[in-house]
């Protein structure tokens, strides 16, 4: 349970034996491959944010560290979602992606 609430840098990772752990959603936030591995044939993937991040009009040469981290995290998260959705699906496995239509994450402009 401790690792499920570990989301560096906000909440520290947890060391168990000789390994460091964090919430699985950090790396595999849309576990399509895991669903396939347990035999799912109709997969509904609800993604947390838009798969494509629109260009940000801010001048990041003058941005603060928080804004830089947030923007890079959003791009990384979207990349992970796309990679997770690209899991190889055997014949007969259907994937339906449900994506948000309104962006709720990030600073208001």
Buried (B, 14 or more C-beta within 10 A) or exposed (E): EEBEEBBEEEEEBBEEEEEEBBBEBBEBBBBBBBBBEEEBEEBEBEBBBBBEBEEBEEEEEEBEEEBEEBBEEBEEBBEBBEBBBEBEBEEEBEBEBEBEEEEEEBEEE
